[in-house]
Amino acid sequence: MTVTEALSIYVWLRLDEHGHPWWGLASLVVGEMLETHVFKTFVDREALKRWGPLDQGATAGTHLRKVQSILGWAGNAEIGIWVLWLALAHGLGQPIAAAVLLVLMHLKHHVETVTVRDMPFSLGLFSIKGTFSSAMEVGGAVACLALIRDGHPAWGAVALGLGLLIEHAILIDVLHWELTSRDIRLPRDARWKPPARPSRLAAYASSHFPAVWKLVQRIKPLQRLINRMAINSAIARVEPRPNPLSTIAPYTSWASLTDRTFSGRHLPPVPAGAKRPATPAINEVAELFARQDGEMIESPKSTVLFSFFAQWFTDGFLRTDRGGPPKQLRNTRKNESNHEIDLAQLYGLAKPMTDQLRIGHGLLNSQVINGEEYPQFYCRDGEPKAEFDALLPPFGFAGMAPDHRNALFAMGTDTRNLGFMTFNVLFLREHNRIARRLGGEYPGWDRDRVFETARNILTVVLLKIVVEEYINHISSSQFQVRLAPASFPNEPWHRPNWMAIEFNLLYRWHSLVPSTFELNGRQLKVADTLSHSDLLTSTGLGQLMASASNHPAGRIGLFNTDRFLVDMAEKPSIEQARVAQLSSYNDYRRLCRLPPLARFDEVSSDPRVQRGLAAMYDSVEDIEFYVGLFAEEAGPENVLPPLMSTMVAFDAFSQALTNPLLAPRTFNEQTFSAVGMEIIEQTKSISDIVQRNVPDRPEPYFVSLTRRDYKPA
């Protein structure tokens, strides 16, 4: 395009200067028509290459003809604009002619841009990028004419070619991004905002220069500004709550806006009568998740402690309906949680549970085993104790032997994986440590105030760890985000929490769990780590945390889930997504302003994943949300794949930072006490909590979500 247009304009200007205007005009007309033809051909060819043959329905054909017609007319209009410019330059001088050329040429470019993008004309009319590209073309032409008149035609050719090259580079870049984002032969789907174009410069800067970012974080005003910008940017990728729909019905109702026993949803269900691709059998799809020959693909960054924490943390608010009496089916559209980060896994979902878990002096009920503090046992002689009749029976309780039941801890959650028990024990000890300190510092407080204040402090400590250790571990950025409650007083996303069905499903990180876990020289299989509290009491909390921190987790993705969890967890997850009639994987990329993908090799560079997807689905558009989440390939510095990372950032930040304990009128000494504010400020990591709640030893335990041997790429 640059060669064609530059040559035609240059020949036209030279011939006009030598007294042959009509031959020059012929050169201009031929060149501009050829450039327009090349432009339209590029549009058609690239769209066909990426999105395949167009279904020639009435709407599609009409829109394509409209785009081609407008592009053709714009190309013809450009001939008139050039002729007018040269006439004005001869009659009124270069300055006036250049100003008119800039205005008209910019309008012509904008017509082409909004036509291809199918956007309103007013949108982006004065964008910096568009104005700059027009100015480059105009500047090149004006300089060319001036240099020809001054007897420097060669330099004139250089100026013209350079100006047109910059203009074309910018406009073709915009066009290429649009072609990547949608089939421009079709009308824009009004449901989706245009994809947010990533800034390569910002991404590079944020993942490099650690020394610079450490300096930035020492300058508090600058740190707070960038922190707010980073978090708001992450949340802004998805429309804020309230979502108009929940899993209660496919339409908006008062119940869909208020009944939080059902999960929220980001996208409407696929209509029952809509044409849907053939859905492969659940057993076949589940095989995409299974480890091949039992070999785990290690995460280069995460430890098993990350797996423990992620499962335990989300159990407090992502609680799919457990079902009623035996043989009563679970309603997987429902969520039994309080939709808050409230440590329900420790304190229980409701006050009757909390009351049974606590004792006097503001403490949680505990016992000492092998010199360390643990929760009380849930059973006596194989049956639940009467004082714990409000607690939820553990998963699989009916099939347990009496001696196995007798070793179960009384906890706020019904999940008894080793990681859940480990973190519940840690946070029980920290609650009681805080409560004892509060009781000593404020002897006039009654036991209820001590208990509730300790709970408030511990909840904010958890929020701080989630934002400052857990999310920073997931992120590839060198800038470390901070909790900073006062930074977000009136944000548009500051709405009541309501966990979405999509958020529930994307947190099924079963591939993190290793097939075997070494503890005290014993190789434990996944099934061995369920409901066996003796593993914790015989090892000790600190040593178990250290073992988890020294054991690599699996990489999140397909073909990396232990066979036991494929049957127990992946199959129900696939079914749950189908029951909720979730939209496709690509539709959720569009929701999150990520460009949809067109080929299986764009989803992942792993040939095994490409073959697996191609065997299940006819095209990328057919891939299910749950499968697509895990099929995507994470970057070398990322723990999570792109879509999952985007959705986690939105939901994690927007639901953590709306916690009522972080509100401006709540986050103060009146709520937490001076002692509480000190504890919150001094706690930086999970390791801080562990070291102050295990027996003293000369060398502190290594406790980390990140592997010792992790080296940034």
N, C-alpha and C positions, 0 to 999 in steps of 0.2 A: 504493500500500500504506500509506503514511504517513497520508494523508488518511482512508482508510477506517478504519484501526485507531484512529487518534487520535480521530476523531469518535465512534466507537462506545463507546470507553472513557470519553470525557468525558461523553457523554449518560448512560451507565450510572451514573457517579459522581454526577452532578447529580441524577438521578432518585432514586437511593438516598438521597442527602442530604435530598431533599424527601419521603421516605416512600413512594416508589413502586418498591420493589426489583424486583418482577416485570416491570414495564415496562422497567426498567433492564437486567434480565437478558436480556430479549428483544432489546434493542438490542445488547448485548454479543455474544450468540450470532450474530445476523445479521451484524454487522460482522466478527467473527473468521472466520466461514464464508466471507464474501466475500473477506476478505484471503487466506485459504488458497487459494481458487479463483484469485484473481489470481496468486498465487505459483506455483501449479502450471501455470497457463496460460503464464506467462512462461517457465518452464523448458521446456515443450514447444515453444513458439513459437520461442524463441531457438535451441534445439537444431536445430529443423527449418530455420531460416533459415541457420544456419552449416554444418550437416553434411548437409543434404538429407533426403529421405524415408528412414525407417528400414526396413531389410530385416527384415521381421517373422519372423525365425527363432525357434525355441523359446527359446533363451537370451535373445535381445534382448527378446522379448515378456514373458518372466518377470521379467527385471530391471526393465523399465520399470513393470510393474504393481506390483512390490515398492516401487519408489521412490515412486510415486504413493500407494500405500496408507499408507506410513510418514509421508509428508508430510501426508496427510489426518488420520491419527490424532494427529500432533503438533499440528495445528491445533485439533483437538477438545480435546486435553489442555490447551491454553493457556486455554480457557474455564474449566476446573476450577481451574487455577492462579490465575487472576484472582479467582475467587469465594472460594477459600481465603484469599487474601491479604486481601481486604476483611473477611472474617469474623474473621481474626486481628487485623486492625487495630482492629475494633470491640471484640473481647474481650480482647486481650493488649497492645494498643498498637502504635504504628507501628514502633518499632525491631525488635521480634521479627518482626512481619509482613514488614518490608522484608528482613530477613536470609533468611527462608524464601522470599520471592518471588525474591530474587537467585539462590539455589541452584537452585530448581526451573526458573526461566526460563532460566538458563544451561544446565542439562541439556537442556531442550527445544530450545534453539537449537543445541546441539552435536549432538543427534540429527539435526536437519535438515541440518546441515553435513556430517557424516560420511556420511549417506545419499546426498546429492547427489554427494559426492566419492568414494563407495564406498571408504571407509577404515575401519580398526579404530576402535572407539569411544574407546579410550584415547588415540589420537593427537591431540594438540593440545587436550586437554580443558582444560588450564590455560594456554592461549596468551594472551598479553597482549591481542592484538587481539580475540579472542572474548570474553574476560572484560570488557574495556572496553565492548564493544558491549552486552552484557547489563546492565552497570552503568548505561549511559546510559538504556536503556529503563526499568529499575527506578527509577532516580533521577527520571526525568521523571514516572512514575506517582505515586511517593510525594510528590514536591513538589506535583503537581496536587491530590492529596487534601488535603494540608495547607493549600494556598492556598484551596481551596474552603471548607474549614472555618473559615478565618480571614476569609472574606468577600472574597476576591480571585479570583473565578472566572475572570476574563479572563487574569490572570497564570498561573493554573493551566493554562488551555488552552495558553498559550505554552510553559510548562515541559514539558507532556506532548508537544506536537507536536515540540519541539526534541529531546527525549530519543529519541523514536521515529524522528525523521529521521536522527539520528546512527547509531542502531542499524541501521536499514535500509540506510543508505549503506554501512556497513562490511560487512554480510552480503551485500548485493547485489553489492558490489565483489568479494568472495571468490567468489560464485557466477558472476559474469561472467568472472572469470579462469579458473574451472573450465570454463565453457562454451567459452572460447577454446582451452583446452588439450586437450579431449577431448569426445567425444559422450557426455554424461552419461546418455543413454538406454540406454547399453550398459555392461556390467561393465568395471571398470578392467582394462587389460591389465597383468598382473603383471610383464611384461618391463621396463616403464619406470617410473622414478621420476617423481614429479610435477615438472613444469617449475619451474625456479628463477625465482621471480618477481623481475624487476629492480626495484631501488630507484631511483626517479626522482630522489630527492634526492641519493643517492650518485653517480649518473651525472652529474647536473648539477654537483655540487661538484667531481668529479674532472676535468671538462673545462673548468672555469672557474677564476678566481682564481689566475693563474700566480704572482703575487707571494707569495701565501700558501704555495703548494706549494714555491717556492724557499726560503722561510724554513724550512719543515718539513724539507727535505732538508739544511739546515745543522745541524739538531739531530740528531746521529747516533743516539742511542737511539730517538727517534721515527721517524727515517727507516728504521732497521732493522726496527722493529715493523711499520710500514705496508708496507714492502717484502715482508716475509714474508707478511703477510695478503693482499696483492694477488696474489702469485704462487700461494699455496696456494688462494686462491679461484678463480683461473683454471684450475688443474689439477683441482680438485675437481668440475668439471662432468662429467667422464667417469670411469667406474670405473678404478682404477689397474691397471697390469700386475701379474702376468702374465695375458694374455688366455688363456682356456681353449682357443681355437681358433686355427689358422693356416690358410693356404691349402692345406695338404697334404691335408686331408680335412674333411668336414662334421661330424666328431665329435671329441671329446677323446681323445687318445692320448698315450703318452709322447713320440712323435715330434712331435706338435703342440705339446708343451710344451718341447721341447729342440732340434729340428732348425731352426736359424735360417737354413738355405739357402732356406726358404720364408718368405714375408712373414707377419706376424701379421695378425689381423683383429679389429676391434672388435665386429662383429655376425656371427652365423652366416650362411652362404649361404642364399638362398631355396631351400627344398626343391624337388627336381626335379619332384615331383608336385603342387606347390602351384599354385593358380589364379593366373596372372599376367596383367596387362594385355597387350594386343597391343604388341609392341615395334617401333617404327618402324625403317626401314632406317638403317644407320649413315651412309650418304651424306646422307640427308635430315636426320638429327640434326646432322651436322657443319656443315650450312649455318647452323645457329643461331649458330655461332661466327664465321663469316666476316665480315670488314669489308665494309660496303656501299660500292661504288664506290671502294674503296681508301682511304676516309677514316678515319683513326684518331681515336677519342675519347680525348682527353688525360686523364691523371691530373692532378688539380689539385695533387697533393702530391709524387709520386714522379718521380725522374729515371731515365734509362737505367742509371745506375750501380746503382740499386736492382735493376733487372732483371739486370744482370751478376752482382751479388753473390748474389742469391737462387738463380740457376741454378748458379753455381759452388759455393756453400756446400752445397746439397742434393745435388750430385753425389757428395759424399763418402760418403753413407749411403743414398741412394735410387737404387739401381742395379738396375733390372729386368734379369733374365737377358738377356745379349747373344746367346745361342745359340752353337752349335758351328760345325762346318764349313759351307761354303756349302750352301744349301738345307735346312739343319736349322732347324726352327721354333724361335723363342724360347718359353720357358716363362714367360709373364708372371706366373705365380703365385710365381715365385722372385725372390730378392733376392741379388745377388752381393756386397753390401757386408759390412763387419764390424759393422754396426748401431751404430757409435759415431761421435761427432764426433772424428775422429782425423787429419784432414787427409790422408786417403787419396788425394785428388785431387792432392796435391803429392808425397806420399812413396810412393804405390802401396799396393795392397791387402795385400801380403804382403812378408816380408823379402827374398826374391830380387829383387823389384822395387826395394825401397828400396836394396839393396846396389848395384844398377846405376845408381842415380840420384845416388849420393854419391861423393865423392873424399876424399882425406886431409884432415887438420886439422879434421874434423867438418863439412865443407862439402858442399853440394849441387853437383853438376857443372854448370859454367856456362861461358859464353864472353862476350866483349865485342864488341858490335856498335854502331857509331856512338857509342862512348864510354859505352855503358850495358850492364849485365849482363843476360844472357838464358840460358835453358837451352841445352844442346847440341842440335845437330840430330839427329833420329831416323834419317835415311837418308843414305846415300852412294851416288851413282850410281843413285838411284831405288830402292834396296833397303835394308831395315833393317840398321843396323850390328850386327855380331855381339855387341858389348858391351851391346846393348839387346834381346837376344832374349827376355828374361823380361817385357818390357813389353807391354801390350795394343796391338794395331794400331789406329790411329785409325779412327773411323767413316768409311766410304766410301773406305778406303785402296785397295782393289782397282781402283777406277775413276779414280784420280788419275794425271795425267801425271807423268813422272819429275821435272821441274823443280819441280812443285808438291810432290811428296813430299820433295824435298831441303830444302824450307823448313820442314818440320814440326819442332816442338820435341819432345824426349824428355821426357815428363811422366808423372806417376802415373796420369792419367786418359786414357781413349780418346776423350773429347769434346774437340773442337777449335774450339768457337765462340769468337768474338773475346773475349767476356766471360770465358770459362774461361781462355784464354791470358793475358789481362791480369792476372787475380787470381793465377794460378799464378806469373807473373813477379814480381809484387809480393811474394808470400809467399816465393818463392825468395830474393829479395834480402834480405828481413827475416831469414830463417833464417841466411843467410851473414853478415849484419851482426852478429846475436847471437852466432853461433859465433866469429867473429873477436874479438869483445869478450871472450867467455868464455875463449878461448885466451890472450888477453893478460893477463886478470885472474888466471887459475888455470893457470900454466905447468906445474904438476905433473899436470894431467889428461891422460889419453890421448885419442886422437881419437874413440873410441867414446863416452866420457863427455861430451865436448864436443858431439858430434852429438845424443845422446839428450837432454841437458839443453836444448839449443837447441830441439829438437822439443817437449819438454814446455812450455817457455816460450811458444813460438809457438802451441801448441794452446790454452793458457789465454788468450792474447791474442785468439785467434779467438772463444772462448766469451764473453769480455768484450764484444767488438764485437757479437756476436749478441744478447746480452741488452741491452746498454746503448745501442746505436745502432740496430740492425736492428729489434728488437722495439719499442723506443720510437718508431721511425718509423711502424711499423704501427699502434700504439695511438693513441687520441684523448685519452688521459689527460694531464693536466698534471703528474701525478706520474711521475717518471722512475724505472723499476725499475733495480736494480743487481744485479751478480753475487752478491756477499755469500756466499761458500761456507760460512762457519761458521754461517749462519742456518738451515740445513736438515739437521740431523744425523740425525733419526729420523722422517722423514715417511712416511706410509703409501704414498706413490707412489714411494718410493725403492727401485726394483726394477731388475734388469738390463734394458738397452735391447733393444728388438726392434721394428724399424720395421714399421708396419702397412700393408697394401695401401691402405687409405683415405688414410693420410698421404702415401703415394707419389702417389696420383692427385690429391689436392687441391693439390699443389704444381706442377701444370701451368699455370704462369702465362704462357702463350704470348701473351696479349693485352697484356702489358707491352711486348712487343718492337715497336718502330716498323717500319713498312714500309720506311722509308728512314732512314739515319743519316748525318748530315753529318760528314765528317772531311777536314780539309785542303782544304775547298772542293769536295769530291767527294761526291755523293749515292750512298751505298751501299745496295743492296737487301739483304734478309735473306740470300739465298744468297751474296752477296759477302762476308759476314762469317764464313763457315765455313772453318776450316782455312787461313786466309790470314794467316800470321804476319808477312808483310811489311808489313801494315797497321800492326802494332804497332812493328816495328823502324824503319820509316821515319818514324813519327810521334813516337815516344818515349813512355815509360810515363806521365809526368806529364801531357803534353798530351792523351793519349788518355783518361786518367781525367778530366781537366777537360772534355773534349768530351762525355763521357758524363754528367757532372754538370750540364752546361748544356743538355742535350737532354731534353725531357719524355718520360716513359714513357707507354704506353697505360693506360687505366683497365681494371682487371680486371673482366671481365664478358662477356656474350654480344655477338655482332655486333661484335667488336673484335679478331679474330685475323687476321693477314696470311694471304692465300690460300695462300702457300707452306707456312706452318705448319699450316694446316687439314689439308692432305693429308699432311704429314709427321708431324704430332704429334697433332692433335685426333682424327682418325679412329682411330689405334691406341689412344688413351687410352679412347675410348668402347668399343672392342672389349675392351680389357683389363678394364674394369669389368664387362662382361657375362660374360666368361670366368670371373671370380671370383664371379659370381652375387650381386653386392652387393644389399643391401636398398635400399628406395626412399629418395629424398631426405627425405621426411617422417619415415621411421623413424630416420634419422640426426639429424634435429632432435630427435626424442624421446629418443634416446640422450644427446644433449648438453643435455638438460633445457631445450630451447627449445620453445615451443608449436608443434604442427604447423599448417600453413597449409591453408586450405580453398578459397581462390579464387586464380586466376592474378594478379589485381590486388594480392593480398597479397604475392606473391613479388616483384613489381616494379611501380613506377608507370609504367614505360616502355611505351606502347601497343604498340611493335614487339615487345618481349619477350613481352607478354601474348598477342599474336596468334600469335607463333611457337610458344609453348608450347601454346596451344589447338589449333594445327594438328597438333601431334605427339602430344598426350596427351589422354585423355578428362577427366581430373581431376588436381588437384595430387597426389593419392595415387599417380598413375601415373608421375610424373616420376622419372627415373633420378637416382641419387646424383650422378654426374659433371655432368650437365646442371644440376641444381638448385643445385649449388655456385656455378656461374657465373651462373645466372639471377637469383639474389638481388641486391638492390640495396644497395650500401654507403652508409652515412650520409655526410653532407658532410665529417666529420672523420676518416672511416675509409678506410684503403687497401683493406681486405678486407671482403667481405659477412659477415653475422652468423654463419652456420654455419661458414664457412671460418675466420673469425677465432677462433671458439671452439675448433675442432679444432687449429688451428695453435698457439694458446696452450697447450693441454693437452700436445700432443706436443713442442713446442719447449722449453718449460720443463722438463717431466718427463724429457726425454732429454738436455738440455744439463746440467742440474744434477746428474745422476747420474754424470757423468764421473768416473772414478777419480782424476783429477788434482785434483778439488775436495774429496776426502774429507778429514776433519779431520786424519788422521794423515799425509796426503800433501801438503796445501797448506801448505808451509813452506819455509824456506831450505834444508833438507836435500835437497829435491827440485829446487828451482829456483835455488838460490844467492842470495846477497844481491843480486847484479847482476840476476838474473832477476826477483826480487820487485820490484826498482825498475822494471824495464821493464814488468812487468805493471801496476804502479800508475800509471805515467806514461802509458800508452797508453789514450786515451779514444775514439778514432775511427779510421776508415779513413784519414782525412786525416793523422792523426799518422804513420801508417806510410808513406804516400806521401811526405810532405815530407822524411823522413829517408832516402829511398831513390831520390831523383831528383837530378839535378844542381842545384846552388844557383842561385837566380834572385832578383832583387830583390823580386818580388811572389810570394808562395806561390800555388800552384795552388788554385782553388776545387774542392774534392772533397767531394761530399755526396750522400746518398741523397734529400735533400729539395730541392725546387726553390728557387731564389733568390727567386722571386716568390710563394712560398706564403704565404698569409695565412689564419690560422685564421678559420673562419666566425664 
